Amino acid sequence: MSARPRRRWRIGCLPILAVLVAALVLTIALLLRPRTMPEPSTIAAVVASKPRVPLRPVGAFDAIADPDARSVALFREAGRVIQHPRCLNCHPRTDRPNQTEAIRPHRPLVMRGPDGGGEPVLRCTTCHHDRNVDAAGVPGNPKWRLAPIEMAWEGKSLGEICRQLLDPARSHMSRAELLNHMAHDELVGWAWHPGGKRVPAPGTQAEFGALIEAWLATGARCPA
């Protein structure tokens, strides 16, 4: 009695293609599924949980007898704000802003534009409105724009930045205007209220302004 031949199963191309298409559709559906956005109150709680880094008050430098040395020490303390990512991101060395604590190039690609508010094809205010939108993670301020290229701070020493600030040709400000800008400008003030999970600048704007005022009053000396 001869052996019964084995039956071979053959799978055509169409069933395999159907399985691959189904897997692709399922993957796309998972990627595009609606996700719950974090509530502003939740984000605010995360930020509130991060301890604020204080600034030393002006009185902490009274023991420095040499006025020049005291002036430099005051500016070094103020420099903790000036060289913080919240400020450096808006004072980049190129026409492209930076973002995040890592000071990374802005995404999407945007450029300074003639007034610092972005090129006409993509203005800063296209995404950055008059206030922070925490639910979307987008910061905002009515004056949102980059600092003039003459005031680029990124990659410069604190002494170089100091001399920039005191040079009206680059800062475009007198000393009185500089103090008002640092102590009262609402866009500068955004550094202490950045929204989302961003780390605010040290201290408060009032404390920072007091340091700048004391620095100017002691001769506005710059670090080497």
Secondary structure, 3 states (H helix, E strand, C coil): CCCCCCCCCCCCHHHHHHHHHHHHHHHHHHHCCCCCCCCHHHHHHHHHHCCCCCCCCHHHHCCCCCHHHHHHHHHHHHHHHHCCHHHHCCCCCCCCCEECCCCEECCCCCCCCCCCCCCCCCCHHHCCCCCCECCCCECCCCCCCCCCHHHCCCCCCHHHHHHHHCCHHHHCCCHHHHHHHHHHCHHHHHHHCCCCCCCCCCCCHHHHHHHHHHHHHCCCCCCC
